Amino acid sequence: MPLAFDPYAVAKTLGLYTEIANHEFQNVNAAEIVSRIMKGRALYEERQRKKGEKGMTEEVERVRQEMEREQRRREVEGQFGL
């Protein structure tokens, strides 16, 4: 719905308003910006999820190694009656 008045009339009168020629961002609107943000967020969340999985895998491996050390310690103590 077109406006019944020119919202830039004052700026034009003061010489502050300038129309610019076509440019590469002329079709960017709020929907495009939101879409880019959401895409970036999805990529970020995927990276964080992968890091979390890697962290969990590393934690599981650390616990497994600790349990093996404890088992070996018990076996040595059992052999020597400690």
Secondary structure, 3 states (H helix, E strand, C coil): CCCCCCCCHHHHHCCCCCCCCCCCCCCCCHHHHHHHHHHHHHHHHHHHHHHHHHHHHHHHHHHHHHHHHHHHHHHHHHHHCC
